[in-house]
Amino acid sequence: MRKYAALQSHLSRRNGRPEMLTFEDIENIIGAPLPQSAVKHRSFWANDNQDHHTHARSWMRAGYRVAYVDRDQKVIRFERTR
């Protein structure tokens, strides 16, 4: 199973409702720590469907996009795209 499949499942169950998650929430959902690039680089949270961005594909396949990122506060807001 892909590392971020649980995040995709979690967001799919939201039925289109926006979701604000902390980095810790996401780590609990996926059952693993986020990479340091999640904190260091805004681009980690880009809505980018490239092959090497499996984390982004997880929320995009669930029909969500990252609408807000605060790396200092370690929170992410996901909003429905479709």
Secondary structure, 3 states (H helix, E strand, C coil): CCCCHHHHHHHHCCCCCCEEEEHHHHHHHHCCCCCCHHHHCHHHHCCCCCCCCHHHHHHHHCCEEEEEEECCCCEEEEEECC
